[in-house]
Amino acid sequence: MHQIELFDTKPLQERQHIVNVATVPQRSPFRYPGGKTWLIPRIRQWLLKQGGLNKELIEPFTGGGIVSLTAVFEDLVGQVTMVEKDEGVAAVWQTILEDDAEWLADAIRNFHLTPENARRAIETSDQSLRSLAFATIVKNRVNRGGILADAASFIRQGENGKGITSRWYPETLQKRILAIAKMRHKIKFIKGDGFEICEQNAHRKDAIYFIDPPYINAGRRLYRYSIINHKGLFELANKLEGDFLMSYDNNQESQALAAHQGFTIKSISMKNTHHAEKKELLIGRDLSWLLQ
Ligand SMILES: C[S@@+](CC[C@H](N)C(=O)[O-])C[C@H]1O[C@@H](n2cnc3c(N)ncnc32)[C@H](O)[C@@H]1O
């Protein structure tokens, strides 16, 4: 896969007019199932109307974290709080953000990726936070679709028949990990339950939320923790003082839950990894900022 690394250095006001362009720098160390890189131009539109550096973005279902990372790297908010329940994913964020980024970056650079070495790294992964973080990165790169759920299997053919090495880019990963570590004064990570963190911050007027939970339907095979109380999440969103943006699979259930709370919905086209067009829902109190 060819990565395009572009950085938008224009001032904030000028950037307001630049939307819907395919200049989304890949900043995450993960290739994340259900990842929202494709939605970033829309998320920039939303963040740009939020009052910028006075706001803290809370991401209760962080996964690969591209939304939080973009917000921090592009100075769209002052601070982010990322929350994730999956122990392996959390270990990666903890290792990068709690002073061990260089160790992780070096371990990736020095790893000789073979099926045997990958299997060994994964099997010995519960011994320490470091080993769990490293094994999670390996799994995410060698498993089909980057899936970390327990039943996931290795890539078979991969790109150009390269098998498990077809998504292994050690230098790119090293650069991304070290770049994130440099920003860690603006990033707080919490291993835990996104619901609880939203509850705790619900009264805050300076907090905003990007809420991207596991899909109602397709989530089950993608994540270790894929079942959540969707009705409860909509009720919780309604209690938040700060603005929020939710992303959901477009089906009758999510539409009904949104309607029940009086939220606005808009369907957005996306291309999935097989380049088939699919619709997702954006949900919020007011989506009038959404340019087409
Ligand atoms: C759709 S993914 C998020 C993808 C992310 N927006 C991205 O771009 O990479 C949903 C995430 O929620 C996590 N999750 C599930 N239940 C959770 C909970 N109760 N609290 C926090 N995270 C949870 C899953 O492990 C998964 O990583």
The ligand as a Gaussian input file, in Angstrom:
#p B3LYP/6-31G(d) Opt

LIG

0 1
 C      -15.609000       1.300000      15.344000
 S      -14.220000       1.012000      16.400000
 C      -13.472000       2.602000      16.497000
 C      -12.655000       2.933000      15.269000
 C      -11.949000       4.268000      15.353000
 N      -12.884000       5.381000      15.244000
 C      -10.879000       4.389000      14.277000
 O      -10.978000       5.261000      13.393000
 O       -9.928000       3.600000      14.318000
 C      -14.952000       0.781000      17.975000
 C      -13.955000       0.547000      19.115000
 O      -14.668000       0.558000      20.365000
 C      -13.996000      -0.321000      21.261000
 N      -14.932000      -0.589000      22.382000
 C      -15.976000      -1.440000      22.447000
 N      -16.646000      -1.305000      23.618000
 C      -16.025000      -0.309000      24.304000
 C      -16.263000       0.327000      25.552000
 N      -17.293000      -0.032000      26.345000
 N      -15.445000       1.325000      25.944000
 C      -14.400000       1.708000      25.165000
 N      -14.122000       1.142000      23.962000
 C      -14.919000       0.149000      23.534000
 C      -13.635000      -1.502000      20.400000
 O      -12.592000      -2.242000      20.979000
 C      -13.213000      -0.778000      19.091000
 O      -11.844000      -0.508000      19.121000

